[in-house]
């Protein structure tokens, strides 16, 4: 039972996720600090509040509503999301797109129905695997697979 737990913890994706959470937490602390130190006071100055905007609040009776904290947290979240998106997600998507291998066309991926038994067979097939009837291969599928007469590619041996 403990061996299974050890295997689960030591998997690469669990360790990577833990590292990602730790780095994300540290990054969030940096962004929150930047937001509290610079962004929130600037908003406070722009709206007429003096000093830290996160201290803004209103009261109804004896209940205090610190709405400035919610606004400060929203600003910190927006900054974090924007920075993560533009500094990590967009570049990683471009890197993955650049290194993505073009998938080879599978000659068996195009399907059609057998004219005799109506079973689904590959479009390049010359005989139905179900009823063994001879069928005419689809010319376009043969060209895409490189199996058309005069094509450079030779079908792989089975």
GUKOL-789598 format. One line per 8 residues: their letters; for each residue x, z, y of N, C-alpha, C. Coordinates in Angstrom, 2 decimals, padded with zeros to 5 digits. Layout:
! residues N
a) X/Z/Y/X/Z/Y/X/Z/Y ~ ...
! end
This chain:
! residues 158
xxxxxxxx) 000.82/000.00/-001.18/000.00/000.00/000.00/000.87/000.00/001.26 ~ 001.94/000.79/001.29/002.82/000.82/002.45/003.64/-000.46/002.57 ~ 003.92/-001.10/001.42/004.65/-002.37/001.48/003.82/-003.43/002.18 ~ 002.53/-003.45/001.91/001.65/-004.40/002.58/001.59/-004.17/004.08 ~ 001.56/-002.90/004.48/001.56/-002.57/005.90/002.88/-002.99/006.54 ~ 003.99/-002.74/005.85/005.30/-003.13/006.37/005.37/-004.65/006.53 ~ 004.87/-005.40/005.55/004.86/-006.86/005.65/004.01/-007.33/006.83 ~ 002.88/-006.68/007.05/002.00/-007.03/008.16/002.70/-006.80/009.51
xxxxxxxx) 003.35/-005.64/009.66/004.00/-005.29/010.92/005.20/-006.19/011.18 ~ 005.92/-006.57/010.15/007.14/-007.35/010.33/006.91/-008.85/010.39 ~ 005.67/-009.28/010.30/005.40/-010.71/010.48/005.82/-011.10/011.88 ~ 006.27/-012.34/012.00/006.74/-012.81/013.30/005.67/-012.81/014.37 ~ 004.44/-013.16/014.01/003.41/-013.25/015.04/003.00/-011.87/015.56 ~ 003.04/-010.84/014.75/002.68/-009.50/015.21/003.77/-008.97/016.14 ~ 005.02/-009.16/015.77/006.13/-008.71/016.61/006.12/-009.49/017.93 ~ 005.90/-010.79/017.88/005.84/-011.61/019.09/004.70/-011.15/019.99
xxxxxxxx) 003.57/-010.83/019.40/002.43/-010.38/020.20/002.76/-009.04/020.86 ~ 003.41/-008.15/020.16/003.78/-006.85/020.73/004.75/-007.04/021.90 ~ 005.72/-007.91/021.73/006.67/-008.19/022.81/005.95/-008.82/023.99 ~ 005.04/-009.73/023.71/004.27/-010.37/024.77/003.42/-009.37/025.55 ~ 002.83/-008.42/024.84/002.03/-007.39/025.52/002.91/-006.50/026.40 ~ 004.08/-006.15/025.91/004.98/-005.31/026.69/005.45/-006.04/027.94 ~ 005.84/-007.30/027.80/006.28/-008.09/028.95/005.12/-008.31/029.91 ~ 003.94/-008.57/029.38/002.76/-008.76/030.22/002.41/-007.51/030.99
xxxxxxxx) 002.54/-006.36/030.36/002.27/-005.10/031.04/003.26/-004.87/032.17 ~ 004.54/-005.15/031.93/005.54/-004.99/032.98/005.30/-005.98/034.11 ~ 004.94/-007.20/033.77/004.66/-008.21/034.78/003.45/-007.82/035.61 ~ 002.43/-007.29/034.97/001.23/-006.84/035.68/001.58/-005.73/036.65 ~ 002.47/-004.82/036.25/002.88/-003.74/037.15/003.59/-004.30/038.38 ~ 004.43/-005.32/038.18/005.12/-005.95/039.31/004.12/-006.60/040.25 ~ 003.18/-007.36/039.69/002.19/-008.05/040.53/001.29/-007.04/041.24 ~ 000.89/-005.98/040.55/000.06/-004.95/041.19/000.83/-004.28/042.33
xxxxxxxx) 002.09/-003.99/042.12/002.91/-003.40/043.18/003.05/-004.34/044.37 ~ 003.29/-005.62/044.11/003.37/-006.61/045.18/002.05/-006.70/045.94 ~ 000.96/-006.70/045.18/-000.36/-006.79/045.80/-000.63/-005.58/046.68 ~ -000.32/-004.38/046.19/-000.55/-003.16/046.97/000.38/-003.08/048.18 ~ 001.61/-003.56/048.03/002.59/-003.43/049.10/002.42/-004.47/050.19 ~ 001.99/-005.69/049.84/001.96/-006.76/050.83/000.58/-007.38/051.04 ~ -000.07/-007.77/049.97/-001.33/-008.52/050.10/-002.45/-007.64/050.63 ~ -002.64/-006.48/050.03/-003.74/-005.60/050.45/-003.60/-005.15/051.90
xxxxxxxx) -002.43/-004.73/052.37/-002.31/-004.38/053.79/-002.58/-005.57/054.73 ~ -002.16/-006.77/054.32/-002.44/-007.95/055.15/-003.94/-008.20/055.25 ~ -004.64/-008.02/054.15/-006.10/-008.17/054.20/-006.71/-007.08/055.05 ~ -006.17/-005.87/054.95/-006.64/-004.77/055.79/-006.46/-005.07/057.27 ~ -005.32/-005.64/057.64/-005.09/-006.01/059.04/-006.03/-007.12/059.48 ~ -006.25/-008.10/058.60/-007.12/-009.22/058.95/-008.57/-008.80/059.10 ~ -009.00/-007.80/058.36/-010.41/-007.38/058.42/-010.63/-006.23/059.39 ~ -009.58/-005.77/060.05/-009.75/-004.72/061.03/-009.51/-003.33/060.49
xxxxxxxx) -009.29/-003.20/059.18/-008.97/-001.89/058.62/-007.51/-001.60/058.94 ~ -007.19/-000.36/059.15/-005.82/000.00/059.46/-005.15/000.44/058.17 ~ -003.97/-000.11/057.91/-003.20/000.31/056.75/-003.68/-000.32/055.45 ~ -003.69/000.45/054.40/-003.97/-000.03/053.06/-005.46/-000.30/052.87 ~ -005.77/-001.55/052.51/-007.16/-001.95/052.31/-007.77/-001.27/051.08 ~ -006.92/-000.89/050.11/-007.45/-000.27/048.90/-008.06/001.10/049.17 ~ -007.81/001.66/050.34/-008.40/002.95/050.71/-009.81/002.79/051.29 ~ -010.28/001.56/051.45/-011.60/001.34/052.05/-012.68/001.90/051.12
xxxxxxxx) -013.66/002.55/051.71/-014.75/003.15/050.93/-015.95/003.37/051.84 ~ -017.07/003.57/051.22/-018.26/003.96/051.97/-018.98/005.04/051.18 ~ -019.82/005.79/051.86/-020.51/006.91/051.22/-022.01/006.76/051.40 ~ -022.70/007.14/050.36/-024.15/007.27/050.42/-024.44/008.69/049.95 ~ -024.86/009.49/050.88/-025.06/010.90/050.57/-023.72/011.53/050.28 ~ -023.61/012.18/049.13/-022.34/012.81/048.75/-021.51/011.93/047.80 ~ -022.04/010.73/047.50/-021.35/009.83/046.58/-020.46/008.88/047.37 ~ -019.19/008.77/046.95/-018.21/007.90/047.61/-018.00/006.67/046.73
xxxxxxxx) -018.05/005.48/047.36/-017.83/004.22/046.66/-016.52/003.61/047.18 ~ -015.42/003.70/046.39/-014.14/003.14/046.84/-014.05/001.64/046.52 ~ -014.75/000.82/047.29/-014.81/-000.61/047.02/-013.46/-001.29/047.25 ~ -012.60/-000.69/048.05/-011.28/-001.26/048.29/-010.44/-001.32/047.02 ~ -010.61/-000.33/046.14/-009.88/-000.35/044.86/-010.29/-001.55/044.00 ~ -011.59/-001.83/043.99/-012.07/-002.97/043.20/-011.54/-004.28/043.78 ~ -011.54/-004.39/045.10/-011.02/-005.61/045.72/-009.53/-005.74/045.46 ~ -008.78/-004.66/045.55/-007.34/-004.69/045.29/-007.06/-005.08/043.84
xxxxxxxx) -007.84/-004.56/042.90/-007.66/-004.92/041.49/-007.99/-006.39/041.26 ~ -009.02/-006.88/041.93/-009.39/-008.30/041.80/-008.29/-009.19/042.34 ~ -007.71/-008.81/043.46/-006.61/-009.60/044.04/-005.41/-009.58/043.10 ~ -005.08/-008.43/042.55/-003.95/-008.34/041.61/-004.20/-009.19/040.38 ~ -005.42/-009.18/039.88/-005.76/-010.01/038.72/-005.62/-011.49/039.06 ~ -006.14/-011.90/040.21/-006.07/-013.32/040.60/-004.63/-013.77/040.75 ~ -003.79/-012.94/041.37/-002.38/-013.31/041.52/-001.71/-013.40/040.16 ~ -001.97/-012.43/039.29/-001.38/-012.45/037.95/-001.80/-013.70/037.20
xxxxxxxx) -003.08/-014.02/037.23/-003.58/-015.19/036.51/-002.97/-016.47/037.07 ~ -002.90/-016.60/038.37/-002.32/-017.81/038.97/-000.84/-017.96/038.63 ~ -000.09/-016.88/038.75/001.34/-016.95/038.44/001.56/-017.28/036.97 ~ 000.85/-016.61/036.09/001.00/-016.90/034.66/000.62/-018.34/034.35 ~ -000.45/-018.82/034.96/-000.89/-020.19/034.67/000.14/-021.21/035.16 ~ 000.58/-021.09/036.41/001.46/-022.10/036.97/002.92/-021.96/036.56 ~ 003.36/-020.76/036.21/004.75/-020.59/035.81/004.96/-020.62/034.30 ~ 003.89/-020.40/033.51/004.07/-020.38/032.06/003.20/-021.39/031.34
xxxxxxxx) 001.90/-021.38/031.59/000.99/-022.24/030.81/001.24/-023.72/031.09 ~ 001.29/-024.10/032.36/001.48/-025.52/032.70/002.83/-026.03/032.20 ~ 003.95/-025.33/032.47/005.23/-025.84/031.94/005.27/-025.89/030.41 ~ 004.70/-024.88/029.75/004.70/-024.90/028.28/003.88/-026.06/027.74 ~ 002.77/-026.36/028.38/001.95/-027.50/027.94/002.73/-028.80/028.09 ~ 003.49/-028.94/029.19/004.30/-030.15/029.38/005.41/-030.24/028.35 ~ 006.04/-029.11/028.03/007.10/-029.11/027.02/006.52/-029.47/025.66 ~ 005.38/-028.88/025.31/004.76/-029.19/024.02/004.33/-030.64/023.95
xxxxxxxx) 003.82/-031.17/025.06/003.42/-032.57/025.10/004.62/-033.49/024.92 ~ 005.74/-033.12/025.54/006.94/-033.95/025.46/007.52/-033.98/024.05 ~ 007.47/-032.83/023.38/008.08/-032.75/022.05/007.09/-032.96/020.91 ~ 005.84/-033.21/021.24/004.85/-033.43/020.19/005.17/-034.75/019.48 ~ 005.18/-034.68/018.19/005.46/-035.88/017.41/004.18/-036.69/017.26 ~ 004.34/-037.96/017.40/003.20/-038.83/017.23/002.87/-038.87/015.74 ~ 001.64/-038.56/015.43/001.25/-038.53/014.02/001.11/-039.94/013.49 ~ 001.68/-040.15/012.33/001.58/-041.46/011.70/000.15/-041.68/011.23
xxxxxxxx) -000.29/-042.89/011.35/-001.65/-043.21/010.92/-001.73/-043.13/009.41 ~ -002.69/-042.42/008.91/-002.89/-042.30/007.48/-003.73/-043.48/007.02 ~ -003.17/-044.34/006.16/-003.92/-045.52/005.74/-005.21/-045.19/004.99 ~ -005.28/-043.98/004.44/-006.47/-043.59/003.70/-007.51/-042.91/004.57 ~ -007.20/-042.71/005.85/-008.12/-041.96/006.70/-009.39/-042.74/007.04 ~ -009.28/-044.05/007.17/-010.47/-044.85/007.44/-011.24/-045.03/006.14 ~ -012.52/-044.78/006.20/-013.36/-044.83/005.00/-014.45/-045.89/005.14 ~ -014.99/-046.28/004.03/-016.15/-047.17/003.98/-016.87/-046.91/002.67
xxxxxxxx) -018.05/-047.49/002.53/-018.83/-047.31/001.31/-018.57/-048.47/000.35 ~ -018.51/-048.15/-000.94/-018.40/-049.18/-001.97/-019.70/-049.96/-001.99 ~ -019.65/-051.30/-002.00/-020.89/-052.09/-002.00/-021.67/-051.99/-003.32 ~ -021.04/-051.50/-004.39/-021.73/-051.40/-005.67/-022.35/-050.02/-005.90 ~ -021.54/-048.95/-005.76/-022.03/-047.60/-006.08/-022.26/-046.74/-004.84 ~ -021.91/-047.24/-003.67/-022.11/-046.56/-002.38/-021.30/-045.27/-002.25 ~ -020.27/-045.11/-003.05/-019.37/-043.96/-002.90/-018.40/-044.24/-001.75 ~ -017.93/-043.20/-001.10/-016.99/-043.38/000.00/-015.60/-043.64/-000.56
xxxxxxxx) -014.97/-044.73/-000.09/-013.64/-045.11/-000.54/-012.79/-045.47/000.68 ~ -011.46/-045.45/000.54/-010.61/-045.85/001.65/-010.85/-047.32/002.03 ~ -010.73/-047.62/003.32/-010.99/-048.98/003.79/-009.95/-049.96/003.26 ~ -008.76/-049.50/002.86/-007.73/-050.40/002.35/-007.82/-050.61/000.84 ~ -008.78/-049.95/000.19/-008.88/-050.03/-001.27/-009.33/-051.42/-001.70 ~ -008.75/-051.89/-002.83/-009.18/-053.16/-003.40/-009.99/-052.93/-004.67 ~ -010.12/-051.65/-005.06/-010.93/-051.30/-006.23/-011.54/-049.93/-005.97 ~ -012.79/-049.75/-006.33/-013.49/-048.48/-006.15/-013.00/-047.50/-007.21
xxxxxxxx) -012.66/-046.30/-006.78/-012.18/-045.27/-007.71/-013.31/-044.69/-008.54 ~ -014.55/-044.91/-008.12/-015.69/-044.31/-008.81/-016.28/-045.25/-009.86 ~ -016.54/-046.49/-009.47/-017.17/-047.41/-010.42/-016.22/-048.51/-010.88 ~ -015.02/-048.54/-010.40/-013.94/-049.48/-010.70/-014.28/-050.93/-010.35 ~ -015.25/-051.15/-009.48/-015.57/-052.50/-009.03/-014.47/-052.99/-008.10 ~ -014.18/-054.29/-008.18/-013.23/-054.86/-007.23/-013.95/-055.06/-005.90 ~ -013.29/-054.65/-004.82/-013.86/-054.80/-003.48/-012.81/-055.44/-002.58 ~ -013.29/-056.07/-001.54/-012.38/-056.70/-000.58/-011.94/-055.66/000.45
xxxxxxxx) -010.62/-055.44/000.63/-010.16/-054.48/001.63/-010.55/-054.94/003.04 ~ -010.74/-053.98/003.94/-011.06/-054.29/005.33/-009.77/-054.77/006.01 ~ -009.82/-055.96/006.62/-008.63/-056.57/007.20/-008.02/-055.72/008.30 ~ -008.84/-055.16/009.18/-008.32/-054.33/010.27/-007.59/-053.11/009.73 ~ -008.12/-052.50/008.68/-007.49/-051.33/008.09/-006.15/-051.70/007.46 ~ -006.07/-052.88/006.84/-004.80/-053.33/006.27/-003.75/-053.55/007.36 ~ -004.16/-054.10/008.50/-003.23/-054.32/009.60/-002.74/-052.98/010.15 ~ -003.67/-052.02/010.37/-003.28/-050.71/010.89/-002.34/-049.99/009.94
xxxxxxxx) -002.54/-050.17/008.64/-001.70/-049.51/007.65/-000.40/-050.26/007.40 ~ -000.26/-051.46/007.99/000.94/-052.26/007.78/000.96/-052.92/006.42 ~ -000.21/-053.13/005.82/-000.30/-053.70/004.48/-000.85/-055.13/004.48 ~ -001.06/-055.69/005.66/-001.59/-057.04/005.75/-000.54/-058.02/005.26 ~ -000.96/-059.17/004.74/000.01/-060.18/004.29/000.95/-060.54/005.44 ~ 002.24/-060.49/005.15/003.23/-060.81/006.17/003.63/-059.61/007.01 ~ 003.07/-058.45/006.75/003.42/-057.26/007.52/004.80/-056.77/007.10 ~ 005.49/-056.10/008.01/006.84/-055.63/007.74/006.89/-054.46/006.79
xxxxxx) 005.83/-053.64/006.78/005.83/-052.44/005.96/005.41/-052.75/004.54 ~ 006.02/-052.06/003.61/005.67/-052.19/002.20/004.99/-050.90/001.79 ~ 003.88/-050.97/001.03/003.20/-049.72/000.65/004.13/-048.84/-000.18 ~ 004.00/-047.54/000.02/004.82/-046.58/-000.70/004.42/-046.56/-002.17 ~ 005.41/-046.43/-003.04/005.14/-046.35/-004.48/004.50/-045.01/-004.80 ~ 003.62/-045.02/-005.77/002.94/-043.78/-006.17/003.71/-043.07/-007.19
! end
